[in-house]
Amino acid sequence: MKKVMTALLLACTAVAMPMGVSMAQDAKLAPIADYVTSDIKPWLNDLAIIEAIKAQNAANANLSQSDIDALDKKWRAEVDGSDHSMIDGVLGNALSKFLQEKKAASNGKIAEIFVMDAKGLNVGQSDPTSDYWQGDEGKFQKSFGAGKDAVFVDEIEKDESTQTLQSQASVTISDEKGTPIGAITVGVNVDAL
């Protein structure tokens, strides 16, 4: 029975882990996956998240890749520039306020949170991101791109700005019908778990 339970645990953990990581790395990522399941997933169906994603999906339905690239370029320019109107617009929206509250309530376990729409564009965030479009990155492709209920826990890395060990955990967000509509990425402070 113990062997069966161990095999089941390893199989479940492997679903949440990126391909090609060692068993030692898997063991380090398991507490992050557990934290996401116990502390993050319960609030992912909150209307603040669902309605914000739905509204942005509707607004962005006709964006072409060149439109997305232009928005991302503008965001990146604002990160390094003096005009932050696009960034401030996202940081000041209701979803971002909700995410900032969740980060504050985590007692240091969450370093950052951002929610993406069906195209991988930021809908809300606790802190500014370096880019606006996440659709070309593993965090989006291995969560939203993998379908309903997907969880992707990325490797643990040292965050240069905070000098803490962090991992980004990304989860597909679905609407009330179970249809994937976007994704969330949570930067988990491994030192605080």
N, CA, C and O atoms as a DFTB+ gen file, in Angstrom:
772 C
 N C O
     1  1       0.824      -1.186       0.000
     2  2       0.000       0.000       0.000
     3  2       0.867       1.248       0.000
     4  3       0.565       2.218      -0.694
     5  1       1.968       1.224       0.794
     6  2       2.861       2.378       0.862
     7  2       3.471       2.656      -0.512
     8  3       3.600       3.812      -0.913
     9  1       3.850       1.583      -1.241
    10  2       4.434       1.761      -2.569
    11  2       3.418       2.378      -3.527
    12  3       3.780       3.221      -4.348
    13  1       2.165       1.973      -3.435
    14  2       1.109       2.508      -4.290
    15  2       0.906       3.996      -3.990
    16  3       0.803       4.809      -4.908
    17  1       0.850       4.348      -2.705
    18  2       0.669       5.750      -2.318
    19  2       1.846       6.598      -2.775
    20  3       1.655       7.714      -3.257
    21  1       3.065       6.077      -2.628
    22  2       4.251       6.802      -3.075
    23  2       4.209       7.000      -4.582
    24  3       4.514       8.085      -5.077
    25  1       3.833       5.955      -5.313
    26  2       3.743       6.068      -6.775
    27  2       2.690       7.083      -7.177
    28  3       2.905       7.868      -8.100
    29  1       1.551       7.076      -6.490
    30  2       0.502       8.058      -6.788
    31  2       0.967       9.471      -6.488
    32  3       0.720      10.387      -7.272
    33  1       1.635       9.655      -5.366
    34  2       2.149      10.973      -5.006
    35  2       3.146      11.462      -6.042
    36  3       3.082      12.616      -6.465
    37  1       4.057      10.606      -6.452
    38  2       5.038      10.988      -7.468
    39  2       4.359      11.304      -8.799
    40  3       4.754      12.247      -9.484
    41  1       3.359      10.538      -9.164
    42  2       2.644      10.788     -10.419
    43  2       1.921      12.124     -10.366
    44  3       1.950      12.884     -11.334
    45  1       1.280      12.414      -9.255
    46  2       0.573      13.696      -9.108
    47  2       1.549      14.853      -9.100
    48  3       1.283      15.893      -9.702
    49  1       2.678      14.685      -8.424
    50  2       3.683      15.736      -8.373
    51  2       4.275      15.976      -9.752
    52  3       4.544      17.119     -10.118
    53  1       4.481      14.916     -10.517
    54  2       5.078      15.068     -11.847
    55  2       4.212      15.913     -12.763
    56  3       4.738      16.601     -13.638
    57  1       2.901      15.881     -12.585
    58  2       2.003      16.692     -13.408
    59  2       2.271      18.176     -13.183
    60  3       2.174      18.979     -14.111
    61  1       2.604      18.531     -11.961
    62  2       2.791      19.933     -11.619
    63  2       4.221      20.409     -11.833
    64  3       4.507      21.586     -11.613
    65  1       5.105      19.557     -12.243
    66  2       6.505      19.924     -12.372
    67  2       6.899      20.082     -13.832
    68  3       6.369      19.384     -14.696
    69  1       7.829      20.999     -14.115
    70  2       8.307      21.147     -15.478
    71  2       9.078      19.909     -15.918
    72  3       9.684      19.211     -15.104
    73  1       9.042      19.656     -17.201
    74  2       9.742      18.497     -17.748
    75  2      11.247      18.670     -17.573
    76  3      11.768      19.783     -17.653
    77  1      11.931      17.567     -17.334
    78  2      13.382      17.576     -17.325
    79  2      14.030      17.999     -16.018
    80  3      15.245      18.193     -15.992
    81  1      13.288      18.149     -14.939
    82  2      13.925      18.484     -13.678
    83  2      14.223      17.211     -12.917
    84  3      13.543      16.200     -13.088
    85  1      15.225      17.261     -12.090
    86  2      15.640      16.080     -11.350
    87  2      14.659      15.779     -10.221
    88  3      13.829      16.615      -9.863
    89  1      14.766      14.569      -9.666
    90  2      13.905      14.212      -8.541
    91  2      14.185      15.125      -7.340
    92  3      13.270      15.452      -6.584
    93  1      15.449      15.536      -7.163
    94  2      15.777      16.451      -6.069
    95  2      15.055      17.777      -6.276
    96  3      14.523      18.357      -5.330
    97  1      15.038      18.248      -7.507
    98  2      14.319      19.490      -7.808
    99  2      12.821      19.279      -7.606
   100  3      12.142      20.156      -7.073
   101  1      12.293      18.112      -8.028
   102  2      10.877      17.795      -7.810
   103  2      10.531      17.901      -6.325
   104  3       9.502      18.471      -5.960
   105  1      11.387      17.354      -5.481
   106  2      11.142      17.386      -4.045
   107  2      11.110      18.814      -3.532
   108  3      10.341      19.126      -2.623
   109  1      11.930      19.681      -4.099
   110  2      11.949      21.088      -3.694
   111  2      10.709      21.826      -4.196
   112  3      10.257      22.775      -3.558
   113  1      10.157      21.399      -5.334
   114  2       8.998      22.073      -5.915
   115  2       7.673      21.600      -5.307
   116  3       6.673      22.314      -5.378
   117  1       7.660      20.414      -4.718
   118  2       6.422      19.860      -4.163
   119  2       5.764      20.789      -3.134
   120  3       4.548      20.969      -3.195
   121  1       6.510      21.390      -2.189
   122  2       5.851      22.297      -1.235
   123  2       5.226      23.522      -1.919
   124  3       4.239      24.072      -1.429
   125  1       5.791      23.938      -3.028
   126  2       5.232      25.077      -3.772
   127  2       3.908      24.668      -4.399
   128  3       2.925      25.406      -4.330
   129  1       3.887      23.488      -5.009
   130  2       2.641      22.976      -5.594
   131  2       1.584      22.801      -4.506
   132  3       0.411      23.102      -4.729
   133  1       1.986      22.318      -3.334
   134  2       1.053      22.157      -2.210
   135  2       0.493      23.511      -1.773
   136  3      -0.703      23.641      -1.511
   137  1       1.369      24.520      -1.696
   138  2       0.937      25.859      -1.289
   139  2      -0.069      26.427      -2.292
   140  3      -1.071      27.025      -1.902
   141  1       0.203      26.237      -3.574
   142  2      -0.719      26.713      -4.607
   143  2      -2.079      26.035      -4.448
   144  3      -3.115      26.696      -4.516
   145  1      -2.077      24.730      -4.240
   146  2      -3.323      23.981      -4.091
   147  2      -4.104      24.417      -2.848
   148  3      -5.323      24.580      -2.904
   149  1      -3.413      24.602      -1.749
   150  2      -4.106      24.911      -0.490
   151  2      -4.433      26.389      -0.317
   152  3      -5.463      26.723       0.268
   153  1      -3.573      27.286      -0.817
   154  2      -3.728      28.702      -0.504
   155  2      -4.082      29.603      -1.691
   156  3      -4.618      30.692      -1.486
   157  1      -3.803      29.184      -2.898
   158  2      -4.063      30.029      -4.072
   159  2      -5.337      29.584      -4.800
   160  3      -6.226      30.396      -5.055
   161  1      -5.419      28.303      -5.130
   162  2      -6.565      27.806      -5.896
   163  2      -7.926      28.150      -5.293
   164  3      -8.862      28.415      -6.048
   165  1      -8.079      28.157      -3.959
   166  2      -9.410      28.455      -3.406
   167  2      -9.984      29.823      -3.806
   168  3     -11.204      29.979      -3.834
   169  1      -9.148      30.803      -4.111
   170  2      -9.689      32.112      -4.488
   171  2      -9.612      32.409      -5.988
   172  3      -9.889      33.534      -6.404
   173  1      -9.246      31.431      -6.793
   174  2      -9.144      31.669      -8.236
   175  2     -10.493      31.791      -8.938
   176  3     -10.553      32.278     -10.067
   177  1     -11.573      31.359      -8.296
   178  2     -12.895      31.504      -8.916
   179  2     -13.632      32.727      -8.385
   180  3     -14.834      32.873      -8.608
   181  1     -12.917      33.610      -7.680
   182  2     -13.516      34.851      -7.183
   183  2     -13.968      35.696      -8.382
   184  3     -13.264      35.786      -9.387
   185  1     -15.118      36.297      -8.265
   186  2     -15.664      37.112      -9.359
   187  2     -14.747      38.262      -9.750
   188  3     -14.756      38.685     -10.906
   189  1     -13.954      38.780      -8.811
   190  2     -13.018      39.859      -9.144
   191  2     -12.050      39.412     -10.236
   192  3     -11.686      40.197     -11.111
   193  1     -11.638      38.154     -10.178
   194  2     -10.713      37.611     -11.178
   195  2     -11.467      37.234     -12.452
   196  3     -11.092      37.656     -13.546
   197  1     -12.514      36.453     -12.313
   198  2     -13.256      35.934     -13.465
   199  2     -13.808      37.069     -14.325
   200  3     -13.637      37.061     -15.544
   201  1     -14.461      38.034     -13.707
   202  2     -15.079      39.127     -14.469
   203  2     -14.035      40.014     -15.143
   204  3     -14.248      40.472     -16.266
   205  1     -12.908      40.264     -14.471
   206  2     -11.850      41.082     -15.073
   207  2     -11.262      40.394     -16.302
   208  3     -11.018      41.042     -17.320
   209  1     -11.034      39.088     -16.210
   210  2     -10.491      38.350     -17.362
   211  2     -11.505      38.336     -18.501
   212  3     -11.148      38.582     -19.653
   213  1     -12.761      38.050     -18.189
   214  2     -13.797      38.015     -19.229
   215  2     -13.894      39.359     -19.952
   216  3     -13.987      39.407     -21.179
   217  1     -13.871      40.438     -19.189
   218  2     -13.973      41.774     -19.790
   219  2     -12.783      42.047     -20.708
   220  3     -12.951      42.582     -21.804
   221  1     -11.581      41.679     -20.259
   222  2     -10.408      41.931     -21.104
   223  2     -10.397      41.001     -22.313
   224  3      -9.994      41.414     -23.401
   225  1     -10.832      39.752     -22.141
   226  2     -10.914      38.845     -23.294
   227  2     -11.844      39.428     -24.360
   228  3     -11.538      39.366     -25.551
   229  1     -12.969      39.989     -23.937
   230  2     -13.915      40.596     -24.885
   231  2     -13.278      41.819     -25.558
   232  3     -13.390      41.993     -26.772
   233  1     -12.617      42.655     -24.768
   234  2     -12.000      43.869     -25.306
   235  2     -10.847      43.547     -26.253
   236  3     -10.610      44.286     -27.208
   237  1     -10.130      42.455     -25.999
   238  2      -8.946      42.110     -26.795
   239  2      -9.200      41.040     -27.854
   240  3      -8.260      40.566     -28.491
   241  1     -10.441      40.662     -28.043
   242  2     -10.770      39.547     -28.943
   243  2     -10.210      39.725     -30.353
   244  3      -9.820      38.745     -30.988
   245  1     -10.167      40.944     -30.843
   246  2      -9.732      41.170     -32.232
   247  2      -8.294      41.639     -32.364
   248  3      -7.886      42.056     -33.449
   249  1      -7.512      41.583     -31.285
   250  2      -6.114      42.004     -31.385
   251  2      -5.323      41.027     -32.249
   252  3      -5.437      39.810     -32.102
   253  1      -4.529      41.582     -33.141
   254  2      -3.623      40.756     -33.940
   255  2      -2.301      40.612     -33.195
   256  3      -2.076      41.279     -32.185
   257  1      -1.438      39.750     -33.688
   258  2      -0.127      39.603     -33.049
   259  2       0.656      40.905     -33.121
   260  3       1.382      41.239     -32.184
   261  1       0.524      41.643     -34.211
   262  2       1.241      42.924     -34.302
   263  2       0.688      43.929     -33.283
   264  3       1.447      44.738     -32.750
   265  1      -0.627      43.888     -33.003
   266  2      -1.210      44.742     -31.961
   267  2      -0.636      44.367     -30.588
   268  3      -0.282      45.235     -29.791
   269  1      -0.553      43.068     -30.334
   270  2      -0.013      42.580     -29.060
   271  2       1.445      42.999     -28.910
   272  3       1.860      43.453     -27.844
   273  1       2.217      42.845     -29.981
   274  2       3.627      43.241     -29.951
   275  2       3.776      44.736     -29.680
   276  3       4.675      45.145     -28.946
   277  1       2.896      45.559     -30.270
   278  2       2.947      47.008     -30.054
   279  2       2.620      47.360     -28.606
   280  3       3.263      48.229     -28.018
   281  1       1.617      46.686     -28.027
   282  2       1.275      46.919     -26.621
   283  2       2.433      46.514     -25.708
   284  3       2.762      47.225     -24.759
   285  1       3.040      45.382     -26.000
   286  2       4.167      44.906     -25.205
   287  2       5.346      45.875     -25.310
   288  3       6.019      46.148     -24.316
   289  1       5.592      46.389     -26.506
   290  2       6.682      47.342     -26.722
   291  2       6.431      48.622     -25.923
   292  3       7.351      49.168     -25.313
   293  1       5.184      49.097     -25.929
   294  2       4.836      50.307     -25.172
   295  2       5.067      50.065     -23.680
   296  3       5.644      50.911     -22.996
   297  1       4.622      48.920     -23.176
   298  2       4.797      48.582     -21.758
   299  2       6.282      48.574     -21.396
   300  3       6.689      49.167     -20.397
   301  1       7.083      47.899     -22.214
   302  2       8.519      47.801     -21.942
   303  2       9.181      49.173     -21.935
   304  3      10.081      49.435     -21.137
   305  1       8.726      50.044     -22.830
   306  2       9.268      51.408     -22.863
   307  2       8.899      52.165     -21.581
   308  3       9.694      52.950     -21.065
   309  1       7.694      51.921     -21.078
   310  2       7.261      52.581     -19.845
   311  2       8.046      52.084     -18.632
   312  3       8.292      52.848     -17.698
   313  1       8.441      50.809     -18.639
   314  2       9.219      50.259     -17.524
   315  2      10.498      51.076     -17.343
   316  3      10.896      51.377     -16.218
   317  1      11.130      51.428     -18.448
   318  2      12.398      52.151     -18.400
   319  2      12.247      53.661     -18.545
   320  3      13.224      54.393     -18.386
   321  1      11.042      54.140     -18.844
   322  2      10.839      55.561     -19.114
   323  2      10.178      56.310     -17.973
   324  3      10.041      55.808     -16.858
   325  1       9.773      57.530     -18.294
   326  2       9.135      58.380     -17.279
   327  2       7.614      58.342     -17.377
   328  3       6.927      58.654     -16.404
   329  1       7.076      57.965     -18.538
   330  2       5.628      57.838     -18.714
   331  2       5.227      56.420     -18.327
   332  3       5.662      55.452     -18.952
   333  1       4.402      56.301     -17.302
   334  2       3.946      54.987     -16.830
   335  2       2.436      54.854     -16.929
   336  3       1.831      54.125     -16.142
   337  1       1.820      55.536     -17.870
   338  2       0.357      55.576     -17.929
   339  2      -0.268      54.194     -18.157
   340  3      -1.284      53.872     -17.541
   341  1       0.311      53.393     -19.014
   342  2      -0.233      52.052     -19.266
   343  2      -0.051      51.168     -18.026
   344  3      -0.984      50.490     -17.596
   345  1       1.140      51.184     -17.468
   346  2       1.432      50.385     -16.272
   347  2       0.553      50.834     -15.110
   348  3      -0.031      50.006     -14.411
   349  1       0.460      52.156     -14.905
   350  2      -0.354      52.683     -13.810
   351  2      -1.831      52.324     -13.985
   352  3      -2.541      52.092     -13.006
   353  1      -2.287      52.280     -15.245
   354  2      -3.673      51.899     -15.506
   355  2      -3.969      50.480     -15.055
   356  3      -5.027      50.210     -14.487
   357  1      -3.033      49.573     -15.309
   358  2      -3.224      48.187     -14.888
   359  2      -3.049      48.062     -13.373
   360  3      -3.855      47.411     -12.708
   361  1      -2.001      48.683     -12.824
   362  2      -1.752      48.598     -11.382
   363  2      -2.871      49.226     -10.553
   364  3      -3.074      48.863      -9.394
   365  1      -3.591      50.168     -11.155
   366  2      -4.650      50.861     -10.429
   367  2      -6.029      50.251     -10.576
   368  3      -6.987      50.744      -9.981
   369  1      -6.153      49.178     -11.364
   370  2      -7.495      48.614     -11.571
   371  2      -7.933      47.754     -10.376
   372  3      -7.131      47.425      -9.501
   373  1      -9.203      47.408     -10.364
   374  2      -9.781      46.673      -9.233
   375  2      -9.135      45.306      -9.034
   376  3      -8.923      44.886      -7.897
   377  1      -8.820      44.611     -10.119
   378  2      -8.189      43.291      -9.978
   379  2      -6.814      43.432      -9.350
   380  3      -6.449      42.634      -8.487
   381  1      -6.047      44.427      -9.763
   382  2      -4.719      44.623      -9.176
   383  2      -4.819      44.912      -7.685
   384  3      -3.997      44.428      -6.907
   385  1      -5.805      45.688      -7.280
   386  2      -6.012      45.959      -5.847
   387  2      -6.309      44.652      -5.105
   388  3      -5.787      44.420      -4.015
   389  1      -7.151      43.801      -5.704
   390  2      -7.480      42.492      -5.134
   391  2      -6.205      41.655      -4.968
   392  3      -5.989      41.045      -3.921
   393  1      -5.361      41.632      -6.012
   394  2      -4.125      40.847      -5.970
   395  2      -3.134      41.410      -4.957
   396  3      -2.431      40.652      -4.288
   397  1      -3.074      42.729      -4.842
   398  2      -2.199      43.357      -3.853
   399  2      -2.623      42.968      -2.440
   400  3      -1.776      42.751      -1.573
   401  1      -3.935      42.878      -2.208
   402  2      -4.443      42.445      -0.901
   403  2      -4.072      40.987      -0.621
   404  3      -3.698      40.645       0.501
   405  1      -4.176      40.131      -1.637
   406  2      -3.814      38.720      -1.466
   407  2      -2.324      38.580      -1.155
   408  3      -1.930      37.774      -0.312
   409  1      -1.503      39.372      -1.843
   410  2      -0.063      39.346      -1.582
   411  2       0.210      39.787      -0.148
   412  3       0.969      39.130       0.565
   413  1      -0.390      40.878       0.279
   414  2      -0.174      41.405       1.629
   415  2      -0.617      40.400       2.696
   416  3       0.015      40.289       3.746
   417  1      -1.699      39.672       2.427
   418  2      -2.230      38.709       3.398
   419  2      -1.417      37.410       3.455
   420  3      -1.660      36.570       4.321
   421  1      -0.462      37.241       2.544
   422  2       0.296      35.984       2.480
   423  2       1.440      35.899       3.488
   424  3       2.121      34.877       3.568
   425  1       1.651      36.952       4.248
   426  2       2.742      36.964       5.233
   427  2       4.099      36.676       4.609
   428  3       4.898      35.924       5.167
   429  1       4.355      37.271       3.458
   430  2       5.654      37.150       2.803
   431  2       5.827      35.930       1.927
   432  3       6.880      35.765       1.311
   433  1       4.821      35.066       1.850
   434  2       4.946      33.865       1.019
   435  2       4.817      34.190      -0.476
   436  3       5.363      33.481      -1.321
   437  1       4.092      35.265      -0.788
   438  2       3.908      35.658      -2.184
   439  2       4.751      36.892      -2.464
   440  3       4.622      37.914      -1.790
   441  1       5.617      36.786      -3.468
   442  2       6.466      37.909      -3.874
   443  2       5.787      38.761      -4.938
   444  3       5.995      39.974      -4.993
   445  1       4.981      38.135      -5.779
   446  2       4.271      38.843      -6.834
   447  2       3.140      37.963      -7.344
   448  3       3.171      36.740      -7.216
   449  1       2.133      38.624      -7.932
   450  2       1.021      37.902      -8.559
   451  2       0.626      38.676      -9.797
   452  3       0.543      39.904      -9.763
   453  1       0.382      37.969     -10.893
   454  2      -0.235      38.618     -12.042
   455  2      -1.165      37.661     -12.758
   456  3      -0.920      36.457     -12.838
   457  1      -2.251      38.238     -13.280
   458  2      -3.287      37.485     -13.979
   459  2      -3.221      37.866     -15.443
   460  3      -3.049      39.035     -15.787
   461  1      -3.361      36.857     -16.312
   462  2      -3.297      37.053     -17.759
   463  2      -4.605      36.640     -18.416
   464  3      -5.319      35.766     -17.924
   465  1      -4.903      37.285     -19.534
   466  2      -6.095      36.937     -20.304
   467  2      -5.792      35.772     -21.242
   468  3      -4.724      35.167     -21.152
   469  1      -6.716      35.458     -22.132
   470  2      -6.564      34.316     -23.040
   471  2      -5.465      34.510     -24.077
   472  3      -5.055      33.549     -24.729
   473  1      -4.985      35.735     -24.238
   474  2      -3.885      36.003     -25.165
   475  2      -2.543      36.103     -24.444
   476  3      -1.497      36.241     -25.078
   477  1      -2.582      36.031     -23.110
   478  2      -1.355      36.131     -22.329
   479  2      -0.996      37.556     -21.951
   480  3       0.137      37.826     -21.555
   481  1      -1.954      38.474     -22.070
   482  2      -1.723      39.872     -21.707
   483  2      -2.111      40.099     -20.254
   484  3      -3.066      39.496     -19.763
   485  1      -1.373      40.970     -19.560
   486  2      -1.661      41.266     -18.158
   487  2      -3.056      41.858     -18.005
   488  3      -3.443      42.772     -18.734
   489  1      -3.798      41.327     -17.052
   490  2      -5.114      41.864     -16.689
   491  2      -4.990      42.633     -15.380
   492  3      -5.551      43.720     -15.238
   493  1      -4.262      42.073     -14.433
   494  2      -4.023      42.695     -13.143
   495  2      -2.755      42.135     -12.555
   496  3      -2.310      41.048     -12.923
   497  1      -2.164      42.900     -11.618
   498  2      -0.907      42.455     -11.028
   499  2      -0.668      43.161      -9.703
   500  3      -1.142      44.274      -9.476
   501  1       0.068      42.497      -8.846
   502  2       0.391      43.091      -7.552
   503  2       1.554      44.067      -7.666
   504  3       1.641      45.030      -6.904
   505  1       2.435      43.820      -8.606
   506  2       3.646      44.613      -8.812
   507  2       3.881      44.733     -10.319
   508  3       3.409      43.888     -11.079
   509  1       4.596      45.759     -10.761
   510  2       4.857      45.874     -12.200
   511  2       5.673      44.694     -12.733
   512  3       6.621      44.240     -12.093
   513  1       5.296      44.218     -13.889
   514  2       6.073      43.181     -14.572
   515  2       6.967      43.858     -15.598
   516  3       6.729      45.007     -15.969
   517  1       7.990      43.156     -16.055
   518  2       8.905      43.745     -17.036
   519  2       8.303      43.800     -18.433
   520  3       8.754      44.570     -19.281
   521  1       7.275      42.974     -18.671
   522  2       6.612      43.003     -19.976
   523  2       5.105      42.827     -19.794
   524  3       4.640      42.394     -18.740
   525  1       4.366      43.165     -20.823
   526  2       2.902      43.130     -20.787
   527  2       2.366      41.813     -21.325
   528  3       1.322      41.338     -20.879
   529  1       3.073      41.222     -22.278
   530  2       2.635      39.987     -22.917
   531  2       3.434      38.813     -22.384
   532  3       4.654      38.756     -22.543
   533  1       2.739      37.874     -21.750
   534  2       3.361      36.664     -21.212
   535  2       3.111      35.456     -22.118
   536  3       3.592      34.357     -21.840
   537  1       2.362      35.661     -23.194
   538  2       1.914      34.560     -24.047
   539  2       3.021      33.765     -24.701
   540  3       2.800      32.632     -25.130
   541  1       4.211      34.341     -24.784
   542  2       5.334      33.648     -25.411
   543  2       6.221      32.941     -24.380
   544  3       7.286      32.426     -24.720
   545  1       5.771      32.919     -23.117
   546  2       6.593      32.360     -22.049
   547  2       5.981      31.074     -21.481
   548  3       4.771      30.856     -21.542
   549  1       6.861      30.235     -20.927
   550  2       6.441      28.955     -20.373
   551  2       5.354      29.073     -19.332
   552  3       4.466      28.222     -19.266
   553  1       5.406      30.120     -18.510
   554  2       4.413      30.284     -17.441
   555  2       2.993      30.338     -17.996
   556  3       2.057      29.876     -17.345
   557  1       2.826      30.897     -19.190
   558  2       1.505      30.965     -19.822
   559  2       1.250      29.709     -20.660
   560  3       0.173      29.118     -20.589
   561  1       2.231      29.314     -21.439
   562  2       2.063      28.174     -22.338
   563  2       1.846      26.858     -21.590
   564  3       1.127      25.984     -22.075
   565  1       2.461      26.710     -20.411
   566  2       2.345      25.463     -19.649
   567  2       1.220      25.509     -18.624
   568  3       1.008      24.546     -17.888
   569  1       0.509      26.611     -18.575
   570  2      -0.697      26.681     -17.736
   571  2      -1.885      26.804     -18.685
   572  3      -2.508      25.793     -19.011
   573  1      -2.212      28.000     -19.131
   574  2      -3.341      28.198     -20.040
   575  2      -3.220      27.312     -21.284
   576  3      -4.201      26.709     -21.721
   577  1      -2.029      27.240     -21.841
   578  2      -1.800      26.439     -23.044
   579  2      -2.003      24.955     -22.836
   580  3      -2.214      24.216     -23.797
   581  1      -1.940      24.504     -21.574
   582  2      -2.115      23.086     -21.262
   583  2      -3.565      22.747     -20.932
   584  3      -3.903      21.574     -20.771
   585  1      -4.429      23.765     -20.828
   586  2      -5.846      23.513     -20.625
   587  2      -6.304      23.611     -19.182
   588  3      -5.564      24.023     -18.289
   589  1      -7.559      23.217     -18.992
   590  2      -8.239      23.294     -17.691
   591  2      -7.451      22.564     -16.606
   592  3      -6.902      21.487     -16.834
   593  1      -7.408      23.167     -15.432
   594  2      -6.791      22.587     -14.237
   595  2      -5.272      22.441     -14.302
   596  3      -4.681      21.812     -13.424
   597  1      -4.632      23.007     -15.320
   598  2      -3.180      22.875     -15.431
   599  2      -2.478      23.723     -14.376
   600  3      -2.873      24.852     -14.087
   601  1      -1.428      23.141     -13.816
   602  2      -0.562      23.832     -12.860
   603  2       0.871      23.622     -13.334
   604  3       1.277      22.498     -13.629
   605  1       1.630      24.704     -13.405
   606  2       3.041      24.622     -13.792
   607  2       3.867      25.319     -12.722
   608  3       3.694      26.513     -12.477
   609  1       4.764      24.575     -12.086
   610  2       5.661      25.134     -11.089
   611  2       7.055      25.183     -11.705
   612  3       7.641      24.151     -12.034
   613  1       7.570      26.389     -11.854
   614  2       8.870      26.576     -12.488
   615  2       9.999      26.376     -11.480
   616  3       9.769      26.344     -10.271
   617  1      11.203      26.245     -11.985
   618  2      12.364      25.996     -11.148
   619  2      12.575      27.112     -10.127
   620  3      12.163      28.252     -10.343
   621  1      13.211      26.774      -9.031
   622  2      13.540      27.734      -7.987
   623  2      14.777      28.506      -8.417
   624  3      15.783      27.935      -8.839
   625  1      14.668      29.833      -8.294
   626  2      15.794      30.697      -8.648
   627  2      15.945      31.771      -7.587
   628  3      14.992      32.091      -6.878
   629  1      17.140      32.326      -7.479
   630  2      17.358      33.430      -6.553
   631  2      16.918      34.721      -7.224
   632  3      17.391      35.057      -8.310
   633  1      16.012      35.444      -6.576
   634  2      15.544      36.723      -7.087
   635  2      16.577      37.783      -6.717
   636  3      16.868      38.004      -5.542
   637  1      17.118      38.428      -7.729
   638  2      18.188      39.404      -7.497
   639  2      17.713      40.615      -6.697
   640  3      18.466      41.151      -5.884
   641  1      16.482      41.047      -6.918
   642  2      16.017      42.252      -6.231
   643  2      15.739      42.002      -4.757
   644  3      15.983      42.880      -3.929
   645  1      15.229      40.813      -4.411
   646  2      14.888      40.529      -3.011
   647  2      15.889      39.618      -2.320
   648  3      15.844      39.461      -1.099
   649  1      16.797      39.011      -3.089
   650  2      17.790      38.073      -2.553
   651  2      17.130      36.883      -1.854
   652  3      17.684      36.337      -0.900
   653  1      15.949      36.481      -2.326
   654  2      15.260      35.324      -1.778
   655  2      15.130      34.257      -2.855
   656  3      15.232      34.548      -4.047
   657  1      14.907      33.028      -2.428
   658  2      14.652      31.945      -3.374
   659  2      13.180      31.978      -3.755
   660  3      12.306      31.994      -2.888
   661  1      12.908      31.986      -5.067
   662  2      11.534      32.065      -5.540
   663  2      11.293      31.066      -6.661
   664  3      12.207      30.648      -7.372
   665  1      10.027      30.703      -6.787
   666  2       9.555      29.891      -7.904
   667  2       8.250      30.498      -8.370
   668  3       7.436      30.941      -7.559
   669  1       8.051      30.519      -9.676
   670  2       6.776      30.995     -10.202
   671  2       5.872      29.797     -10.456
   672  3       6.228      28.870     -11.183
   673  1       4.696      29.837      -9.841
   674  2       3.683      28.805     -10.039
   675  2       2.566      29.414     -10.871
   676  3       2.045      30.476     -10.530
   677  1       2.198      28.752     -11.956
   678  2       1.162      29.262     -12.854
   679  2       0.024      28.262     -12.953
   680  3       0.240      27.053     -13.031
   681  1      -1.200      28.794     -12.948
   682  2      -2.405      27.967     -12.924
   683  2      -3.381      28.500     -13.962
   684  3      -3.555      29.712     -14.089
   685  1      -4.017      27.603     -14.700
   686  2      -5.086      27.986     -15.620
   687  2      -6.296      28.424     -14.817
   688  3      -6.652      27.789     -13.824
   689  1      -6.932      29.512     -15.245
   690  2      -8.166      29.989     -14.623
   691  2      -9.313      29.706     -15.583
   692  3      -9.251      30.051     -16.763
   693  1     -10.355      29.077     -15.064
   694  2     -11.528      28.736     -15.872
   695  2     -12.746      29.498     -15.378
   696  3     -12.815      29.896     -14.215
   697  1     -13.709      29.697     -16.279
   698  2     -14.953      30.359     -15.895
   699  2     -15.878      29.363     -15.194
   700  3     -15.503      28.215     -14.955
   701  1     -17.082      29.812     -14.871
   702  2     -18.028      28.976     -14.136
   703  2     -18.461      27.741     -14.922
   704  3     -18.976      26.791     -14.333
   705  1     -18.262      27.735     -16.238
   706  2     -18.595      26.569     -17.065
   707  2     -17.420      25.612     -17.203
   708  3     -17.551      24.544     -17.800
   709  1     -16.263      25.998     -16.648
   710  2     -15.079      25.159     -16.746
   711  2     -14.233      25.428     -17.976
   712  3     -13.301      24.676     -18.265
   713  1     -14.545      26.495     -18.707
   714  2     -13.782      26.858     -19.903
   715  2     -12.587      27.711     -19.517
   716  3     -12.761      28.732     -18.851
   717  1     -11.369      27.325     -19.914
   718  2     -10.199      28.145     -19.603
   719  2     -10.340      29.540     -20.222
   720  3     -10.658      29.680     -21.403
   721  1     -10.097      30.568     -19.401
   722  2     -10.218      31.956     -19.871
   723  2      -8.933      32.749     -19.680
   724  3      -8.779      33.815     -20.275
   725  1      -8.015      32.257     -18.869
   726  2      -6.778      32.972     -18.599
   727  2      -5.899      32.164     -17.666
   728  3      -6.075      30.955     -17.513
   729  1      -4.954      32.843     -17.047
   730  2      -4.031      32.166     -16.135
   731  2      -3.534      33.144     -15.087
   732  3      -3.641      34.360     -15.243
   733  1      -2.994      32.593     -14.028
   734  2      -2.377      33.394     -12.970
   735  2      -0.976      32.857     -12.737
   736  3      -0.743      31.651     -12.807
   737  1      -0.048      33.760     -12.461
   738  2       1.293      33.380     -12.036
   739  2       1.528      33.995     -10.668
   740  3       1.296      35.184     -10.450
   741  1       1.995      33.155      -9.748
   742  2       2.286      33.592      -8.387
   743  2       3.765      33.326      -8.123
   744  3       4.227      32.188      -8.198
   745  1       4.490      34.379      -7.816
   746  2       5.883      34.233      -7.401
   747  2       5.898      33.842      -5.937
   748  3       5.532      34.642      -5.076
   749  1       6.316      32.623      -5.646
   750  2       6.298      32.104      -4.279
   751  2       7.689      32.236      -3.672
   752  3       8.679      31.771      -4.237
   753  1       7.742      32.880      -2.511
   754  2       8.990      33.033      -1.761
   755  2       9.242      31.720      -1.030
   756  3       8.633      31.451       0.005
   757  1      10.132      30.917      -1.568
   758  2      10.411      29.577      -1.029
   759  2      10.926      29.661       0.417
   760  3      10.633      28.788       1.234
   761  1      11.684      30.701       0.724
   762  2      12.223      30.863       2.076
   763  2      11.125      31.053       3.115
   764  3      11.348      30.789       4.297
   765  1       9.939      31.508       2.696
   766  2       8.853      31.776       3.644
   767  2       7.906      30.603       3.832
   768  3       7.041      30.641       4.708
   769  1       8.057      29.555       3.018
   770  2       7.156      28.395       3.143
   771  2       7.501      27.567       4.365
   772  3       6.850      26.556       4.629
